[in-house]
Amino acid sequence: MCLSLRTQVCFAVDTISRNQSLSGYKTIDSAGVFQLGFFRPGMSSNYYIEMWFKKVSPLTIAWIANRDKPIHDIYSSVLKISDGNLVLFNESQVPIWSTNVSPGSGSGSAISSSIVAVLLDDGNLVLKDYLNSSAILWQSFDHPTDTWLPGSKLRLNKQTKLMFTALE
């Protein structure tokens, strides 16, 4: 067990593989800086898949997956690898957020059973093929939300000439 501001189970792993999932208060941890799991802001009844700085007080959110589609039951909702994507299923097992990687993206082959999601120590959550670890299929740095981390991407709206971050 891991003690923090709330009791949660910490696996001290940075990866979600095909046979693993997150639900309840389980988290995955980068080597030292970040943690990913379900989080409920304040007294809200809404939960989100969020990445936060582990050792920063007060709690500082770095990234949110399902900002526009909260869930309400973290014990029957699950974040897992499904059909080659990292997918968040709500209480009714309806997918409400996904990395939306097309079958065969990056490698030109069929969906691999070796797809994993890894939380890196720079705050980048990546989806990749374990057998070809250099090929990143999807990364949270391409979809920044709350905090711009070094390596994240800023985009330019060519019509308005304004900089923005991509929101999921």
C-alpha positions as CSV (number, residue, x, y, z in Angstrom):
1,M,0.0,0.0,0.0
2,C,1.0,3.5,-0.6
3,L,0.0,6.4,1.7
4,S,-0.8,9.8,0.5
5,L,-3.6,12.4,0.9
6,R,-6.0,9.5,0.1
7,T,-5.4,5.8,0.4
8,Q,-4.7,4.1,-2.9
9,V,-3.0,1.0,-4.2
10,C,0.3,1.8,-5.9
11,F,1.7,-0.8,-8.2
12,A,5.0,1.0,-8.7
13,V,4.7,0.2,-12.4
14,D,4.6,2.6,-15.3
15,T,2.8,0.4,-17.8
16,I,-0.7,-0.8,-18.6
17,S,-0.5,-3.9,-20.8
18,R,-3.2,-6.0,-22.5
19,N,-3.8,-8.0,-19.4
20,Q,-3.8,-5.1,-16.9
21,S,-6.2,-2.2,-16.3
22,L,-6.9,0.7,-13.9
23,S,-10.0,1.0,-11.8
24,G,-10.8,2.1,-8.3
25,Y,-7.8,3.8,-6.7
26,K,-5.1,1.9,-8.6
27,T,-2.5,4.1,-10.3
28,I,0.6,3.8,-12.5
29,D,3.7,5.7,-11.6
30,S,6.5,7.1,-13.7
31,A,10.0,6.5,-12.3
32,G,9.8,9.4,-9.9
33,V,7.7,12.4,-10.9
34,F,4.2,11.5,-12.2
35,Q,1.2,9.4,-11.3
36,L,-1.9,8.5,-13.4
37,G,-5.2,7.3,-12.1
38,F,-8.8,8.2,-11.4
39,F,-9.2,11.6,-9.6
40,R,-12.2,13.5,-8.2
41,P,-11.7,17.2,-7.9
42,G,-12.9,18.6,-4.6
43,M,-16.4,17.5,-3.5
44,S,-17.5,16.7,-7.1
45,S,-19.1,13.4,-7.9
46,N,-17.2,13.3,-11.2
47,Y,-14.1,11.3,-11.7
48,Y,-11.5,11.7,-14.4
49,I,-8.4,9.9,-15.6
50,E,-5.7,12.4,-14.7
51,M,-1.9,12.6,-14.4
52,W,-0.5,14.6,-11.5
53,F,2.8,15.5,-10.0
54,K,3.4,12.9,-7.2
55,K,5.5,15.1,-4.9
56,V,4.0,18.6,-5.4
57,S,1.7,20.0,-2.8
58,P,-1.0,21.1,-3.4
59,L,-1.9,18.4,-5.9
60,T,-1.1,19.7,-9.4
61,I,-2.8,18.2,-12.4
62,A,-0.7,17.9,-15.5
63,W,-3.1,16.1,-18.0
64,I,-6.7,14.9,-18.2
65,A,-8.0,12.3,-20.6
66,N,-11.8,12.5,-20.3
67,R,-12.2,16.2,-19.5
68,D,-15.6,16.5,-21.2
69,K,-16.9,13.0,-20.2
70,P,-16.6,12.3,-16.5
71,I,-17.4,9.0,-14.9
72,H,-19.2,8.5,-11.6
73,D,-18.2,5.0,-10.4
74,I,-14.4,4.3,-10.4
75,Y,-14.9,0.7,-9.3
76,S,-17.0,-0.4,-12.4
77,S,-15.2,2.0,-14.8
78,V,-11.9,0.8,-16.3
79,L,-9.0,2.1,-18.3
80,K,-7.4,-0.6,-20.4
81,I,-5.9,-1.6,-23.7
82,S,-8.7,-2.6,-26.1
83,D,-8.3,-3.2,-29.9
84,G,-4.9,-1.6,-29.9
85,N,-5.9,1.5,-28.0
86,L,-5.9,2.8,-24.5
87,V,-9.7,3.1,-23.8
88,L,-11.7,4.4,-20.8
89,F,-15.0,2.5,-20.3
90,N,-17.6,4.1,-18.0
91,E,-19.8,2.3,-15.5
92,S,-22.0,0.8,-18.3
93,Q,-18.8,-0.4,-20.1
94,V,-19.4,2.1,-22.9
95,P,-16.1,3.6,-24.2
96,I,-16.0,7.3,-23.4
97,W,-12.4,8.2,-24.3
98,S,-9.8,6.5,-26.5
99,T,-6.4,7.2,-28.0
100,N,-8.1,6.5,-31.3
101,V,-5.2,4.9,-33.0
102,S,-6.1,3.4,-36.4
103,P,-5.4,-0.3,-36.8
104,G,-1.9,-0.8,-38.1
105,S,-0.8,2.8,-37.3
106,G,2.9,3.3,-37.2
107,S,3.9,-0.2,-38.2
108,G,1.6,-1.0,-41.1
109,S,0.6,-4.3,-39.5
110,A,-2.5,-5.6,-37.9
111,I,-3.3,-4.6,-34.3
112,S,-0.7,-6.2,-32.1
113,S,-1.3,-8.0,-28.8
114,S,1.8,-6.3,-27.5
115,I,0.4,-2.8,-27.3
116,V,1.2,-1.0,-24.0
117,A,0.6,2.4,-22.4
118,V,3.6,3.7,-20.6
119,L,3.8,6.7,-18.3
120,L,7.2,8.3,-18.9
121,D,9.1,10.3,-16.3
122,D,8.8,13.5,-18.4
123,G,5.0,13.4,-18.1
124,N,4.3,11.9,-21.5
125,L,1.8,9.0,-21.6
126,V,2.6,7.0,-24.7
127,L,1.0,4.1,-26.5
128,K,3.4,1.9,-28.2
129,D,4.1,-1.7,-29.4
130,Y,6.2,-3.4,-26.7
131,L,8.0,-5.4,-29.4
132,N,9.0,-2.2,-31.3
133,S,9.5,0.2,-28.4
134,S,10.9,3.0,-30.6
135,A,7.6,3.4,-32.5
136,I,5.2,5.6,-30.6
137,L,1.6,5.2,-31.8
138,W,0.0,7.9,-29.7
139,Q,1.3,10.3,-27.0
140,S,-0.3,12.7,-24.5
141,F,2.3,15.4,-25.5
142,D,0.3,15.7,-28.7
143,H,-2.8,16.4,-26.7
144,P,-1.9,18.7,-23.8
145,T,-4.6,19.8,-21.4
146,D,-3.8,21.5,-18.1
147,T,-0.1,22.0,-18.0
148,W,2.3,22.5,-20.8
149,L,5.3,20.2,-20.1
150,P,8.6,20.5,-21.9
151,G,8.2,18.3,-25.1
152,S,4.4,19.0,-25.3
153,K,3.2,20.6,-28.5
154,L,1.7,24.0,-29.2
155,R,-0.2,24.5,-32.4
156,L,-0.8,27.6,-34.6
157,N,-4.3,28.3,-35.9
158,K,-3.4,29.4,-39.4
159,Q,-6.7,31.3,-39.8
160,T,-6.5,33.3,-36.5
161,K,-2.7,33.2,-36.1
162,L,-3.3,32.3,-32.4
163,M,-1.3,29.7,-30.6
164,F,-3.3,27.0,-28.8
165,T,-2.8,23.6,-27.1
166,A,-4.8,20.7,-28.4
167,L,-7.6,19.7,-26.0
168,E,-9.1,16.3,-25.9
